[in-house]
Amino acid sequence: MNPEEPKSEEQSAAVAEAVDITGGGSRFSVKNTFASLRYRNFTLLWIGQMTHAFALWLEQTARPLLILAMTDSAIHLGAVILVRTIPGLFLGMIAGVVADNFNRRTVLVVVKFLVLGLNAIFAFLVVTNLIEIWHIYAFSFLRGGIMAFDQPARRAMIPALVPPHLVTNAMALSTSTMGGMRIAGASLAGILMGVFGLAAPFLFIVPIYIVAVVVTVMLRVPDHQRSGYQGMRRMGGDLGQGFKYAWNAPTIRGVLIISLGYFTFGMAFMQVFAPLFATRVLDIGATGYGLLISVMGIGSLAGGLALATLNPTRKRGVLAMVVMAIFGLLLILFSSSTYLNSVPLAFVIIVAIGAGQSIFMPIINTVIIQAAPENMRGRMMGVLSLDRAMTAFGGFVAGMAAAALGVQVAQILFGIGCILIAAIMYLAYPPLRRIE
């Protein structure tokens, strides 16, 4: 049986209803928004990602403030991101090969166990006050290496868990999960840091990852078509085949190029600019920073759920470029608003920034996944991880630019970068405009 086909009468009914929804485009309801959650294994994958995202936002909210408390250095903020993302640059494609040649559920289980152990060690160092700045660099590097294997396996698995017409819906739900957990994780991190100190969020992460491990173990995923791992020679051939396919497919090539610009100029906001705005410009402190990230999560949740409800199946290339340009404009508006010393205005704009993030990425992931054959999907996600590695470069440059030009000017320049990349791709790369 094809793993992408429904497995029961209940699933068949759900598919028929979903086809009517997405085909007619006239019915909108909460039931439609969460259509992919009718499928047990996607639900388990979603819960596993939700708990992982909760822990991730606890860590990502607390880590920048821990770094600033230890070093008071914007350069360290960017450099840690660089170190964290470097493994993805070297391991992303290898992780894609692994996802195409091994059981993807097994890959996810191993990743979750390793991340659990790593976070337990890091929490011990922070709680016992043994933490040093090199520990943060080492933790970031190791975690980045381990997590490089998560996304190719997880994203490539989704088309086997839901029908083809619900892939965008499933991707959007996954992204809205990140938004929802950003609200919960960042809020809790801010409260924990304000009440118990910087160590508290890192300690709280450990039991959350235990839940992520349990639900991932419960997954039952149909095996996918693969030839089987046959040593380094085979791996080298698979790597080359993945690069060749990505380059020769105009759709995938165009999406990867625009993603390159987004990860370079857009993603630096969360990792570098947001904590700097909170502590040096808006002067809202650790609790205020947690609230800022939470409010951004509200926008991300709203944007992701809106995309899941609309479940677009046409003009997704144009939509991605428009969203990226608007996102760049919002970054400029946010930075400009801080000159007015209006915290409420900055918080309003941050909601829209969160929505832009949560709309762009599901579209990109869906286009790539559906443009690739089933036994190539892991490698295509691996190729996308190379674009994600540009987050490191963008974060490092953002830290340097903020130190040299000031936080506000540097953020405005990065927003302009997003707009320019979207405009250039729209004008110079017609295949991207033709993507349905």
C-alpha positions as a printed Julia matrix, in Angstrom:
436×3 Matrix{Float64}:
   0.0    0.0     0.0
   1.26   3.48   -0.83
   2.09   5.13    2.54
   0.66   8.41    1.3
  -2.8    6.9     0.81
  -5.34   6.87    3.66
  -5.32   3.67    5.67
  -8.93   3.45    6.85
 -12.52   4.46    6.06
 -12.24   7.2     8.69
  -9.17   8.57    6.99
 -10.84   8.27    3.58
 -13.74  10.38    4.79
 -11.35  12.94    6.2
  -9.5   13.1     2.91
 -12.72  13.53    0.92
 -13.78  16.39    3.17
 -10.34  18.0     2.98
 -10.35  17.77   -0.83
 -13.64  19.62   -0.89
 -12.24  22.27    1.43
  -9.0   22.88   -0.41
 -10.52  22.5    -3.84
 -13.48  24.75   -3.28
 -11.57  27.27   -1.21
 -14.83  28.57    0.27
 -15.15  26.74    3.58
 -13.14  27.87    6.58
 -13.41  26.43   10.05
 -11.27  25.34   12.96
 -11.83  21.76   11.81
 -10.22  22.58    8.48
  -7.33  24.36   10.17
  -6.39  21.22   12.12
  -7.2   18.73    9.36
  -3.78  17.04    9.51
  -4.3   16.18   13.18
  -6.87  13.58   12.11
  -3.88  11.34   11.42
  -2.44   9.66   14.53
   1.21   9.55   13.5
   1.27  13.16   12.38
  -0.32  14.07   15.71
   2.47  12.27   17.57
   5.09  13.94   15.38
   3.39  17.28   16.08
   3.36  16.71   19.85
   7.01  15.71   19.74
   7.84  18.9    17.87
   5.68  20.94   20.25
   7.57  19.75   23.33
  10.88  20.17   21.54
   9.89  23.71   20.5
   8.85  24.56   24.06
  12.27  23.54   25.35
  14.0   25.28   22.45
  12.34  28.63   23.17
  13.15  28.37   26.85
  16.79  27.93   25.85
  16.81  30.51   23.05
  15.24  33.13   25.31
  17.58  32.51   28.23
  20.84  31.88   26.33
  21.34  35.39   24.89
  20.79  36.95   28.31
  23.16  34.44   29.89
  25.79  35.43   27.32
  25.22  39.13   27.93
  25.38  38.61   31.69
  28.72  36.82   31.33
  30.33  38.98   28.63
  28.16  42.06   27.84
  29.19  41.48   24.22
  27.05  41.72   21.08
  29.87  40.02   19.2
  29.56  36.91   21.4
  25.83  36.77   20.62
  26.56  36.57   16.9
  29.57  34.3    17.31
  27.6   31.72   19.31
  25.03  31.57   16.52
  27.86  31.07   14.04
  29.3   28.2    16.08
  25.86  26.68   16.56
  25.12  26.7    12.85
  28.51  25.59   11.48
  27.73  21.87   12.01
  24.62  22.25    9.86
  26.8   23.53    7.04
  28.88  20.35    7.06
  26.33  17.83    8.29
  23.11  19.06    6.66
  23.52  17.14    3.43
  24.89  14.09    5.24
  21.79  14.25    7.46
  19.68  14.3     4.31
  21.43  11.17    3.02
  20.84   9.49    6.4
  17.14  10.44    6.25
  16.86   8.89    2.78
  18.77   5.7     3.64
  17.73   4.91    7.22
  14.44   4.64    9.08
  13.44   8.25    9.71
  11.69   7.48   13.0
  14.87   5.86   14.34
  16.86   8.93   13.37
  14.45  11.17   15.3
  14.52   8.95   18.39
  18.33   8.98   18.49
  18.4   12.76   18.04
  15.93  13.33   20.88
  17.9   11.09   23.28
  21.18  12.84   22.5
  19.71  16.33   22.88
  18.15  15.3    26.21
  21.56  14.2    27.53
  23.29  17.33   26.26
  20.74  19.64   27.86
  20.99  17.79   31.17
  24.75  18.38   31.25
  24.38  22.05   30.32
  21.72  22.58   32.99
  24.04  21.05   35.59
  26.82  23.48   34.63
  24.53  26.5    34.82
  22.82  25.51   38.08
  26.13  24.75   39.82
  27.62  28.03   38.53
  30.4   26.14   36.78
  29.41  27.57   33.41
  32.03  29.39   31.35
  31.69  31.06   27.98
  33.5   28.21   26.22
  30.88  25.82   27.59
  28.21  27.82   25.75
  30.2   27.62   22.53
  30.77  23.87   22.98
  27.11  23.22   23.82
  25.97  25.26   20.83
  28.33  23.41   18.49
  27.33  19.94   19.69
  23.63  20.7    19.75
  23.84  22.17   16.26
  25.53  18.99   15.05
  22.92  16.73   16.58
  19.94  18.79   15.47
  21.25  18.86   11.89
  19.8   15.33   11.63
  16.35  16.28   12.96
  14.8   18.44   10.28
  15.6   16.37    7.15
  14.1   13.24    8.74
  11.11  15.03   10.28
  10.15  17.15    7.27
  10.69  14.3     4.8
   8.37  12.14    6.9
   5.35  14.45    6.69
   4.14  13.49    3.18
   3.96   9.86    4.38
   1.71  10.85    7.3
  -0.89  13.04    5.56
  -2.43  13.14    2.05
  -0.67  15.3    -0.57
  -3.26  18.09   -0.46
  -2.71  18.5     3.3
   1.08  18.86    3.2
   0.91  22.67    3.31
  -1.59  22.4     6.15
   0.74  20.04    8.05
   3.76  22.27    7.47
   1.8   25.32    8.64
   0.64  23.51   11.78
   4.25  22.58   12.49
   5.27  26.22   12.17
   2.35  27.49   14.24
   3.49  25.05   16.91
   6.8   26.9    17.01
   4.85  30.14   17.36
   2.65  28.83   20.14
   5.59  27.39   22.02
   7.46  30.67   21.53
   4.67  32.33   23.5
   4.74  29.72   26.26
   8.5   29.16   26.29
   9.57  32.8    26.14
   6.95  33.85   28.73
   7.95  31.09   31.11
  11.64  31.8    30.57
  11.09  35.47   31.39
   9.14  34.6    34.54
  11.64  31.95   35.65
  14.59  34.29   35.1
  12.83  37.14   36.88
  11.9   35.02   39.9
  14.6   32.34   40.17
  17.48  33.64   38.07
  19.12  32.75   34.75
  19.66  29.07   35.65
  15.98  28.2    36.07
  14.96  27.89   32.38
  17.85  25.51   31.62
  16.84  23.25   34.49
  13.21  23.24   33.36
  14.18  22.12   29.86
  15.23  18.62   30.95
  11.8   17.14   31.9
  10.27  18.71   28.79
  12.72  16.83   26.56
  11.81  13.59   28.34
   8.25  14.03   27.02
   9.64  14.67   23.52
  11.55  11.4    23.67
   8.5    9.41   24.79
   6.12  10.6    22.07
   8.77  10.17   19.37
   9.25   6.55   20.44
   5.49   6.04   20.05
   5.6    6.97   16.33
   4.7    4.26   13.81
   5.76   5.5    10.39
   5.47   3.59    7.08
   8.9    2.69    5.75
  10.0    4.75    2.78
  11.63   3.75   -0.48
  15.4    3.63   -0.11
  18.35   1.7    -1.46
  20.11   1.17    1.88
  23.38   2.55    3.2
  26.41   1.03    1.5
  29.4    2.84    2.97
  31.16   6.13    2.27
  31.3    5.54   -1.48
  27.53   5.24   -1.6
  27.14   8.27    0.69
  29.34  10.36   -1.6
  27.25   9.35   -4.58
  24.03  10.19   -2.76
  25.4   13.59   -1.79
  26.34  14.37   -5.37
  22.99  13.14   -6.62
  21.18  15.41   -4.15
  23.11  18.51   -5.18
  22.64  17.71   -8.85
  18.9   17.21   -8.5
  18.47  20.44   -6.51
  20.45  22.48   -9.05
  18.76  20.99  -12.11
  15.21  21.46  -10.77
  14.28  25.13  -11.48
  11.59  25.14   -8.77
  13.87  23.88   -6.02
  16.78  26.03   -7.17
  14.66  29.2    -7.06
  13.25  28.43   -3.61
  16.74  27.73   -2.26
  18.04  31.05   -3.57
  15.3   33.13   -1.98
  15.69  31.13    1.25
  19.37  32.01    1.21
  18.49  35.68    1.42
  15.85  35.13    4.09
  18.15  33.18    6.39
  20.96  35.69    5.93
  19.03  38.92    6.48
  15.81  37.89    8.23
  16.76  35.34   10.87
  19.32  37.58   12.6
  16.47  39.49   14.24
  15.58  36.73   16.67
  19.09  35.65   17.61
  20.96  38.97   17.7
  18.83  42.07   17.29
  15.88  41.2    19.59
  17.95  40.76   22.78
  19.97  43.87   21.94
  16.82  45.94   21.38
  15.39  44.66   24.67
  18.46  45.35   26.8
  20.1   48.35   25.1
  17.4   50.26   23.25
  13.98  49.6    24.8
  15.48  48.96   28.26
  12.84  46.39   29.22
  15.18  43.84   30.83
  15.01  40.06   30.93
  11.3   39.82   31.75
  10.46  42.35   29.05
  12.59  40.46   26.56
  10.69  37.27   27.35
   7.43  39.15   26.82
   8.73  40.54   23.52
   9.47  37.05   22.21
   6.1   35.83   23.49
   4.25  38.6    21.66
   6.16  37.71   18.52
   4.98  34.15   19.11
   1.37  35.35   19.12
   1.91  36.67   15.61
   3.66  33.48   14.58
   0.81  31.37   15.91
  -1.79  33.52   14.16
   0.11  33.49   10.87
   0.69  29.75   10.95
  -2.94  28.97   11.74
  -4.13  31.35    9.03
  -1.91  29.6     6.5
  -3.13  26.2     7.7
  -6.72  27.33    7.21
  -6.16  28.83    3.76
  -3.93  25.87    2.74
  -2.85  27.62   -0.52
  -2.16  25.39   -3.5
  -1.54  28.07   -6.17
   0.93  30.97   -6.67
   3.03  29.88   -3.71
   6.22  31.19   -5.33
   4.82  34.72   -5.66
   3.36  34.46   -2.17
   6.77  33.58   -0.7
   8.45  36.57   -2.35
   5.7   38.98   -1.27
   5.84  37.72    2.31
   9.63  38.09    2.39
   9.46  41.69    1.13
   6.78  42.58    3.7
   8.87  40.92    6.39
  11.85  43.12    5.49
   9.63  46.21    5.62
   8.38  45.2     9.07
  11.95  44.85   10.33
  12.64  48.4     9.14
   9.46  49.7    10.78
  10.28  47.97   14.06
  13.76  49.46   14.22
  12.47  52.9    13.23
   9.75  52.76   15.89
  12.35  52.44   18.63
  13.59  55.96   17.85
  10.21  57.13   19.18
  10.83  55.37   22.53
   7.39  53.78   22.2
   7.44  50.28   23.65
   3.74  49.62   22.84
   4.29  50.49   19.16
   7.31  48.18   18.99
   5.23  45.36   20.48
   2.46  45.88   17.9
   4.94  45.61   15.03
   6.57  42.53   16.55
   3.25  40.66   16.23
   3.29  41.21   12.46
   6.96  40.14   12.27
   6.06  36.85   13.93
   3.23  36.28   11.45
   5.58  36.88    8.51
   8.05  34.3     9.77
   5.4   31.63   10.23
   3.96  32.09    6.74
   7.23  32.1     4.78
   8.82  28.87    6.02
   5.9   26.41    5.56
   5.49  27.57    1.96
   9.19  27.04    1.26
   9.24  23.6     2.89
   6.08  22.45    1.12
   7.28  23.51   -2.34
  10.59  21.69   -1.91
   9.09  18.53   -0.4
   6.42  18.19   -3.07
   8.81  18.96   -5.93
  11.14  16.1    -4.91
  10.6   12.33   -5.3
   9.95  10.4    -2.09
  13.44   8.9    -1.82
  15.06  12.33   -2.39
  13.12  14.37    0.17
  15.63  13.98    2.98
  18.43  15.27    0.76
  16.35  18.23   -0.39
  15.78  19.17    3.24
  19.52  18.7     3.7
  20.21  21.12    0.87
  17.82  23.6     2.51
  19.85  23.24    5.71
  22.8   24.73    3.81
  20.7   27.85    3.35
  19.89  27.73    7.05
  23.62  27.78    7.71
  23.55  31.31    6.38
  21.76  32.18    9.62
  25.18  31.81   11.22
  26.82  34.14    8.73
  23.96  36.62    9.01
  24.04  36.45   12.81
  27.78  36.99   12.93
  27.59  39.97   10.55
  24.61  41.32   12.5
  26.6   41.25   15.73
  29.52  43.03   14.07
  27.2   45.59   12.4
  25.35  46.28   15.66
  28.66  46.87   17.43
  29.93  49.17   14.67
  26.78  51.03   13.53
  24.35  50.63   16.38
  21.49  48.19   16.76
  18.85  50.3    15.01
  20.84  51.16   11.89
  22.1   47.6    11.51
  18.55  46.2    11.71
  17.31  48.66    9.09
  20.06  47.53    6.71
  19.12  43.88    7.24
  15.46  44.69    6.52
  16.49  46.36    3.27
  18.43  43.19    2.42
  15.23  41.1     2.65
  13.35  43.48    0.35
  16.14  43.61   -2.23
  16.49  39.81   -2.43
  12.72  39.36   -2.91
  12.58  42.06   -5.59
  15.62  40.76   -7.48
  14.29  37.21   -7.5
  10.85  38.34   -8.68
  12.35  40.25  -11.61
  15.27  37.98  -12.53
  13.96  34.44  -11.93
  10.66  33.72  -13.73
  10.46  30.04  -12.61
   9.88  31.26   -9.06
   6.88  33.32  -10.2
   5.43  30.26  -11.94
   5.45  27.99   -8.89
   1.92  26.92   -8.0
